């Protein structure tokens, strides 16, 4: 974190570009089955847990559809209506991508930022004058008996290369700090092939194909588990220098097949229920970057994206399955976007930027009139819940930003960013159509788009061995999409009904980081606080993390490194119990972690981590409510108790 603050204070970059080739130096990267877990060291990011996999990032109090996840520039959607498979679960653990969290519109090439963006960048292979390079990692953990093996090997040169990578990891149910089992077992396997070629003229071609198979994934925070989720991703990019910059054209396809049920991995209830769901994504993005002189950068681009979602809930108690609900009734979404942005240094110590983006979004539910159980169609459910049966939606979203940076004495920089980001409601928010005897969960096709008006002020700097960065920000949201629950008296269902509506909301927060290093020892302190307000009802927004603080102390010498980390959070009592998202008031906690990395010989490294050293029982406020009937005392899905992880990595 001190190094990051120093880079932000002294960097000369005028425009944000895709930075493929960056490597992640986080020694814990090889120990994590899910790369997104490394973001837990940032107090502005919380991770919502439902089980052993599928951690959902919450950025500045906003999550799910408000946080975009980009894998090497492409967007992959999940296939589970209950978000067992958020996009972050697609990140490769074999290649440990570098992760960056963006919270404001400093560029619009990947779309406007409503809550945040998680940018995952996979490093290209480095050959160091050889013709082959690669790595193999073997590791495990004691809590849950986890095992992992990852490998990658590349052949070629900087101009042309081919790389194959793959991995497998599995774990049983882990124990929390009280020794209680938490439903969290899983198996995950992945394989990937990517290649690149660059001509002497600078023209390049990059291609990638990957396959991920998750199986027997248990969830303590859900009434169902996921016996199988398969993901296929294809990516191709071409580009070339032109004039005083470059152009690129990126195309991708991502297909996810998901099955969840309540009987394969747990004792079956009175009825066996199974949901089969799929999502298919196709995308195309063109970008032109130019730097006509030393003080000006500009970029323009266009992108197209088409998504198809389909999810059906079946009662499979009898030999002939019965359709209960068309949860995603054949939803189609098409998006077309245009953007233009520019950055200019108007004086030696002042640079400014601005950008504008237009997105045309069309959505439709092609099976809205198909009949499910009890003679109900999705259109009838929408009409009953909201008084509308019109499922054809057209959104015209205009987003933009202005930014300014002033370099101050003593290597400091003051940055001010104002932005407008427009988000179309998601497929779940608009079209979900689950209806059973005990409850219902119905989306609202009549929802308006969310409009986020953000203002952020940051001061970053460094002097001698110190670095710092305080930030204040506010996000005024018009037509915020609020999920809420109706009671049995309101909707006639014994377990209540989940609904959606638009409200006006406001989020505001402060963040601060201060770091110190002398090259051998280093320390950082980071604090984040966010407050979310439902301005229509004058109450708290749901799923807002409490004040969080992270303190680290590190030592490194001769390739060895050891780090101690203390994560703290205060009690959170500002909740929205009517949302159905907050599991209740959460207590504060403090968790102490240790980790280290040690070279054993020229090509062999030993990494270790001792998480939750004092075996505390704890859970982030934003984690799912625990629905495991065998652990009735747990309010949320608890994190693992004391866990020792270790791995050996060979690199050549």
Secondary structure, DSSP 8 states (H G I E B T S, - for coil): -HHHHHHHHH----S----TT-----GGGGG-SSGGGGGGGSTTEEEE-SBSS--EEEETTB-GGGEEEEETTEE-----TT-TT-GGGGS-TTTT-EEEEE-S-S--TT---SSEEEEEE------TTSSEEEEEEEEEETTTTEEEEEEEEEEE-SSEEEEEEEEEEEE--EE-TTS-EES--EEEEEEEEEEEEE-TTS-EEEEEEEEEEEEEE-BTTSS-EEEEEEEEEEEEEEEEEETTEEEEEEEEEEEEEEEEESSSSS---SS-EEEEEEEEEEEEEEEEEEEEETTEEEEEEEEEEEEEEEEEEEE-SSSS-EEEEEEEEEEEEEEEEEEEEEEEEEETTEEEEEEEEEEEEEEEETTTT-B-GGG-BHHHHHHHHHS-----EEEEEEEEEEEEEEEETTTEEEEEEEEEEEE---HHHHHBEEE-SS-EEE--TT---EEEEEEEEEEEEEETTEEEEEEEEEEEEEEEEEEEEE-HHHHS-TT-EEEEEEEEEEEEEEEEEEEEE-SSEEEEEEEEEEEEEETTTTEE-SS----EEEEEEEEEETTEEEEEEEEEE--B----GGGS---S-B--EEEEEEEEEEEEETTEEEEEEEESTT------TTS-B---TT-TT-SB----SSEEEEEEEEE-
